[in-house]
Amino acid sequence: VNSPTFKIINEYNGENIKLYHIDFYRILNYNEIQELGLDDIYYDQRSHGENGMVVIEWADKFLDALPLNYFEIKFSVIGDNKREISVRRISYDGWNRK
């Protein structure tokens, strides 16, 4: 899977899963986010649940554009040949982050 930096969104269709790979790096504002049609991607029957996945690089640039429930995956460099990966579930009840 290549980074979609220049395309912004890459879509991959597997035999049993659909993957949307999105890169917010070159997005400058929320108007550009709205033009991406993220709501359609998030709620597409094959892009969530057991049948699909949405992966967003540089998602922290536009946290308000993320769905209410998601997993945050962070990669940290802790040495020349060593990385740390942390995974955290983020959930909102409509008002509060849990």
Salt bridges, closest charged atoms under 4 A:
GLU11 OE2 - LYS18 NZ 3.15
ASP44 OD2 - LYS18 NZ 3.41
GLU57 OE2 - HIS21 NE2 2.69
GLU72 OE1 - ARG88 NH2 2.97
